[in-house]
Amino acid sequence: MSVILEHVSKAYGRQKALDDIGFRLEEGEICGFLGPNGAGKSTTMKIITGCLNDYQGEVRIKEMNLRENPLKIKAIIGYLPEQNPLYPDLYIREYLLHVTRLYRVGRPVAKVNAIIERTGLEPEIQKKIGQLSKGYRQRVGLAQALVHDPEILILDEPMTGLDPNQLEEIRHLIKETGKKKTVLLSTHIMQEVEAICDRVIIINQGKIVADRPIGEICTHADEGMVLRVEFSPGSDTHWLSKSELFTHTSQQAPNCWRLTSPQGKDPREALFFEAAVRRCPIIALHTEVYQLEDIFHRYTQNFPAKPGKD
C-alpha cells in the first residue's frame, strides 16, 4: 500500500473536522476526493503531507509511520495546496530551482527544464510569478509538486483558474503522471473526476460516506430516477425547485429541467399530475443515467455545510 489512514480524527477547538476516517490508496491509482466546502478534504490532505501534526489515529506512507518518519515521507510527496504559496518576486525558473535545492534534487537544471516543458510554462518563462495569470500560477504550483519526481502526489483543487485548453493539458499530465504514482485529487469539477480518476471517495461532515471505483459509483446508485423534462414554452416552472418529489433539481434551460428523485421512488405519475394542476404541459420526458454530480448530491445534500476549516 502507498497510503493508509486508520481511525484518523482532527478537531479545531470544539469543531470536529475529521471523525474517525480511514482509507487506502494504491500505487498507480488516481483517486478523486470529493466533498462540500468544510467537509474535511483539505484537512485530510494536510495531515497526509505532514503539514498538520495534531491529529488522532495513524497514517502510514510506503509502510512508514508518518509521526516517526516525517522528513522521509515529505521527501516522497508532491503537494499542491488549495492556496498556492508562491513567491511573486521570483522568476519561474528561479523558483523551481529553489524547490530542487530544498529536496536536494540531482541534476537540478535538467529537472527544472523538463518540468517546465511538461507543465507548458515555456511561453511565460521570462516572467516573474507575480506577473502570471491565475492559470499559469497554478501550473507553477503543479510544477513545484512534480519537480522532485515524488512517488505520491496530493493535489488540492489543481484545476482552479484554468481555461478549457489548459484543463485539457493538465488533465493529460495528471493521467500520465498517475500511471506510475499514487495521486489524491480534490476538485469541485465533477467532469474532471470522471475523466481522470480511477476511484472516488466522498467525505461529508468529516466522515467518509462513499468509496468506490469510478466505474461502479454511478451504476450502483440504485436510488430513485433521473429525469430530463421539457415543459411547454411560457410555463412557470419555478415550483420545481421546491418540490418534495425530488431530492435535486437543476434548470438546464428556460423550459427544461433535470430532476432526481428519492431512493426507490418513481415520480413520473405524480409529476404529470402536479404539472397538470399547475397548468404546465409536459412536452418531453426522458430518463437518464446517474452522473457523478447526482451521486455527490445524494451523499451530501442532507447535511448543512459546516463553517470554518475544510
C-alpha positions as CSV (number, residue, x, y, z in Angstrom):
1,M,0.0,0.0,0.0
2,S,1.2,3.5,-0.7
3,V,-1.0,5.5,1.7
4,I,-3.0,4.1,4.6
5,L,-5.2,6.2,7.0
6,E,-6.7,4.4,10.0
7,H,-9.1,5.9,12.5
8,V,-8.0,9.5,11.8
9,S,-9.7,12.3,13.6
10,K,-9.0,16.0,13.9
11,A,-10.7,18.9,15.7
12,Y,-10.3,22.6,15.6
13,G,-11.4,23.6,19.1
14,R,-14.9,22.2,19.5
15,Q,-15.3,21.8,15.8
16,K,-14.6,18.2,14.6
17,A,-13.1,18.4,11.1
18,L,-12.4,14.7,10.7
19,D,-14.3,12.0,12.5
20,D,-12.6,8.5,12.6
21,I,-11.9,8.3,8.8
22,G,-9.9,5.7,7.1
23,F,-8.9,4.6,3.5
24,R,-6.1,3.1,1.5
25,L,-4.5,4.4,-1.8
26,E,-2.6,2.1,-4.1
27,E,0.4,2.8,-6.3
28,G,-0.7,3.7,-9.8
29,E,-4.2,4.9,-8.6
30,I,-5.7,8.3,-9.2
31,C,-8.4,8.9,-6.5
32,G,-10.9,11.8,-6.6
33,F,-11.5,13.2,-3.2
34,L,-14.9,15.0,-3.1
35,G,-16.9,16.8,-0.6
36,P,-18.7,20.1,0.0
37,N,-16.8,23.1,1.5
38,G,-16.0,22.4,5.1
39,A,-16.2,18.6,4.7
40,G,-12.6,17.9,5.7
41,K,-10.8,17.5,2.4
42,S,-8.0,20.0,2.9
43,T,-7.5,18.9,6.5
44,T,-7.1,15.3,5.3
45,M,-4.5,16.4,2.7
46,K,-2.6,18.5,5.2
47,I,-2.4,15.5,7.5
48,I,-1.1,13.2,4.8
49,T,1.5,15.7,3.7
50,G,2.7,16.3,7.2
51,C,1.5,19.9,7.4
52,L,-0.8,19.1,10.3
53,N,0.6,17.1,13.2
54,D,-2.0,17.4,15.9
55,Y,-4.4,14.6,14.9
56,Q,-5.6,11.3,16.3
57,G,-5.2,7.9,14.5
58,E,-2.5,6.5,12.3
59,V,-1.1,7.4,8.9
60,R,1.4,5.2,7.1
61,I,3.1,6.1,3.8
62,K,5.0,3.4,2.0
63,E,5.0,1.3,5.2
64,M,6.4,4.2,7.2
65,N,4.6,5.8,10.2
66,L,4.1,9.5,9.5
67,R,4.8,10.5,13.1
68,E,8.0,8.5,13.2
69,N,9.4,9.4,9.7
70,P,8.0,12.9,8.8
71,L,11.1,14.0,6.8
72,K,11.5,10.8,4.8
73,I,7.8,10.9,3.9
74,K,7.7,14.5,2.9
75,A,10.6,13.8,0.5
76,I,8.5,11.4,-1.5
77,I,5.3,13.5,-1.6
78,G,4.5,16.3,-4.0
79,Y,1.8,18.7,-2.7
80,L,-0.2,21.4,-4.4
81,P,-2.3,23.1,-1.7
82,E,-5.6,24.9,-2.4
83,Q,-3.9,28.3,-1.6
84,N,-0.9,28.0,-3.8
85,P,2.0,29.6,-1.8
86,L,4.3,31.1,-4.4
87,Y,7.0,33.8,-4.3
88,P,5.7,36.6,-6.6
89,D,9.1,38.3,-6.9
90,L,10.9,35.2,-8.2
91,Y,11.1,34.2,-11.9
92,I,9.6,30.8,-12.7
93,R,12.9,29.1,-13.3
94,E,14.4,30.7,-10.2
95,Y,11.6,29.5,-8.0
96,L,11.7,25.9,-9.3
97,L,15.5,25.7,-8.8
98,H,14.9,26.9,-5.3
99,V,12.4,24.0,-4.8
100,T,15.0,21.5,-6.2
101,R,17.5,22.7,-3.6
102,L,15.0,22.1,-0.8
103,Y,14.5,18.5,-2.0
104,R,18.3,18.1,-2.8
105,V,17.4,17.0,-6.3
106,G,20.3,15.8,-8.5
107,R,20.8,17.5,-11.9
108,P,18.5,20.4,-10.9
109,V,18.8,22.4,-14.1
110,A,17.8,19.4,-16.3
111,K,14.9,18.5,-14.0
112,V,13.6,22.1,-14.0
113,N,13.9,22.3,-17.8
114,A,12.0,19.1,-18.1
115,I,9.2,20.1,-15.8
116,I,8.8,23.5,-17.4
117,E,8.2,21.7,-20.7
118,R,5.8,19.1,-19.2
119,T,3.6,21.8,-17.5
120,G,3.6,24.1,-20.5
121,L,5.3,27.0,-18.8
122,E,7.6,28.0,-21.7
123,P,5.5,30.9,-23.1
124,E,5.7,32.7,-19.7
125,I,9.2,31.6,-18.7
126,Q,10.7,35.1,-18.8
127,K,8.1,36.5,-16.3
128,K,8.1,36.8,-12.5
129,I,5.4,34.7,-10.8
130,G,3.6,37.8,-9.7
131,Q,3.1,38.8,-13.3
132,L,1.4,35.5,-14.3
133,S,-2.3,34.8,-14.8
134,K,-4.1,32.6,-12.3
135,G,-3.9,29.7,-14.7
136,Y,-0.2,29.9,-15.1
137,R,0.4,30.4,-11.4
138,Q,-1.5,27.1,-11.0
139,R,0.9,25.5,-13.5
140,V,3.8,26.7,-11.5
141,G,2.3,25.2,-8.4
142,L,1.9,21.9,-10.2
143,A,5.5,22.1,-11.5
144,Q,6.9,22.5,-7.9
145,A,4.8,19.5,-6.8
146,L,6.4,17.4,-9.6
147,V,9.9,18.6,-10.0
148,H,11.5,16.2,-7.4
149,D,9.7,13.2,-9.0
150,P,7.6,12.2,-6.0
151,E,6.0,8.8,-5.5
152,I,2.8,10.3,-4.1
153,L,1.0,13.4,-5.5
154,I,-1.5,15.3,-3.4
155,L,-3.5,17.9,-5.4
156,D,-6.0,20.2,-3.8
157,E,-8.1,22.0,-6.5
158,P,-5.4,21.8,-9.2
159,M,-7.9,22.9,-11.9
160,T,-8.7,26.3,-10.3
161,G,-8.2,29.2,-12.8
162,L,-7.5,27.1,-15.9
163,D,-9.2,27.8,-19.2
164,P,-10.6,24.9,-21.3
165,N,-7.4,24.4,-23.2
166,Q,-5.3,24.4,-20.1
167,L,-7.7,22.0,-18.4
168,E,-7.2,19.5,-21.3
169,E,-3.4,19.8,-20.9
170,I,-3.3,19.4,-17.1
171,R,-5.8,16.6,-17.3
172,H,-3.5,14.7,-19.7
173,L,-0.5,15.5,-17.4
174,I,-2.2,14.2,-14.3
175,K,-3.4,11.0,-16.1
176,E,0.1,10.3,-17.4
177,T,1.7,11.0,-14.0
178,G,-0.9,8.8,-12.3
179,K,0.3,5.7,-14.2
180,K,3.4,5.4,-12.0
181,K,2.4,7.3,-8.9
182,T,-0.3,7.5,-6.3
183,V,-2.5,10.6,-6.8
184,L,-5.1,12.0,-4.5
185,L,-7.1,14.8,-6.3
186,S,-9.6,17.2,-4.8
187,T,-11.8,19.2,-7.1
188,H,-15.3,20.6,-7.5
189,I,-15.3,19.9,-11.2
190,M,-17.1,16.6,-11.5
191,Q,-16.4,16.2,-15.2
192,E,-12.7,16.2,-14.4
193,V,-13.0,13.5,-11.8
194,E,-14.9,11.3,-14.3
195,A,-12.3,11.9,-17.0
196,I,-9.2,11.4,-14.8
197,C,-9.9,9.3,-11.7
198,D,-10.0,5.5,-11.2
199,R,-11.8,5.8,-7.9
200,V,-13.9,8.3,-5.9
201,I,-14.0,9.0,-2.1
202,I,-16.8,11.3,-0.9
203,I,-16.4,13.0,2.5
204,N,-19.1,14.9,4.3
205,Q,-19.2,16.3,7.8
206,G,-15.8,14.8,8.5
207,K,-16.9,11.3,7.6
208,I,-16.3,9.1,4.6
209,V,-19.8,8.5,3.1
210,A,-18.8,6.8,-0.2
211,D,-15.7,5.0,-1.6
212,R,-16.0,3.1,-4.9
213,P,-14.2,2.7,-8.2
214,I,-15.3,5.4,-10.7
215,G,-16.9,2.8,-13.0
216,E,-19.1,1.5,-10.2
217,I,-20.2,4.5,-8.2
218,C,-22.8,5.6,-10.7
219,T,-24.0,2.2,-11.7
220,H,-24.5,1.3,-8.0
221,A,-26.6,4.4,-7.3
222,D,-29.7,2.2,-7.0
223,E,-31.6,5.2,-5.7
224,G,-34.6,6.8,-7.5
225,M,-34.6,8.2,-11.0
226,V,-33.1,11.0,-13.0
227,L,-35.5,12.7,-15.4
228,R,-35.0,15.3,-18.1
229,V,-38.3,17.2,-18.5
230,E,-39.3,19.8,-21.1
231,F,-42.3,22.0,-20.5
232,S,-44.4,24.0,-22.9
233,P,-42.9,27.4,-23.7
234,G,-44.0,30.1,-21.3
235,S,-44.7,27.7,-18.4
236,D,-44.0,28.9,-14.9
237,T,-41.9,26.0,-13.6
238,H,-40.1,27.6,-10.6
239,W,-42.2,25.5,-8.3
240,L,-40.0,22.5,-9.2
241,S,-37.1,23.9,-7.2
242,K,-39.2,23.4,-4.0
243,S,-41.0,20.2,-5.0
244,E,-40.9,17.4,-2.5
245,L,-40.9,14.9,-5.3
246,F,-37.2,15.4,-6.0
247,T,-34.0,15.5,-4.0
248,H,-32.2,17.6,-6.5
249,T,-33.4,19.9,-9.3
250,S,-31.4,21.7,-11.9
251,Q,-32.9,24.1,-14.5
252,Q,-31.0,23.4,-17.8
253,A,-32.9,26.0,-20.0
254,P,-36.0,28.2,-19.5
255,N,-38.4,25.3,-20.0
256,C,-36.1,22.3,-19.4
257,W,-35.2,20.7,-16.0
258,R,-33.1,17.8,-14.8
259,L,-34.7,16.2,-11.8
260,T,-33.5,13.5,-9.3
261,S,-36.0,11.5,-7.2
262,P,-35.5,9.9,-3.8
263,Q,-34.4,6.3,-3.3
264,G,-36.8,3.8,-4.7
265,K,-39.3,6.4,-6.0
266,D,-40.7,6.7,-9.5
267,P,-42.0,10.3,-9.5
268,R,-43.4,10.4,-13.1
269,E,-47.1,9.9,-12.4
270,A,-47.0,12.5,-9.5
271,L,-45.0,14.9,-11.7
272,F,-47.6,14.7,-14.5
273,F,-50.4,15.3,-12.0
274,E,-48.7,18.2,-10.4
275,A,-47.8,19.8,-13.8
276,A,-51.4,19.5,-14.9
277,V,-52.7,21.1,-11.7
278,R,-50.3,24.0,-12.3
279,R,-51.1,24.2,-16.0
280,C,-47.5,23.4,-17.1
281,P,-47.9,21.0,-20.0
282,I,-45.1,18.5,-20.3
283,I,-44.0,18.1,-24.0
284,A,-41.0,15.7,-23.4
285,L,-39.7,13.5,-20.7
286,H,-36.7,11.2,-20.7
287,T,-35.0,9.1,-18.1
288,E,-31.2,9.4,-17.8
289,V,-28.3,7.5,-16.2
290,Y,-26.8,8.8,-13.0
291,Q,-23.9,11.1,-13.2
292,L,-21.3,11.7,-10.6
293,E,-22.9,15.1,-9.8
294,D,-26.1,13.2,-8.9
295,I,-24.2,10.8,-6.6
296,F,-22.4,13.8,-5.0
297,H,-25.7,15.5,-4.2
298,R,-27.1,12.2,-3.0
299,Y,-24.4,11.8,-0.3
300,T,-24.0,15.4,0.7
301,Q,-27.3,17.4,0.3
302,N,-29.0,16.3,3.5
303,F,-26.2,17.8,5.6
304,P,-25.7,21.6,6.0
305,A,-22.2,22.9,5.2
306,K,-20.0,23.4,8.2
307,P,-18.4,26.8,8.8
308,G,-14.6,27.1,9.2
309,K,-11.9,24.6,8.3
310,D,-12.1,22.3,5.3
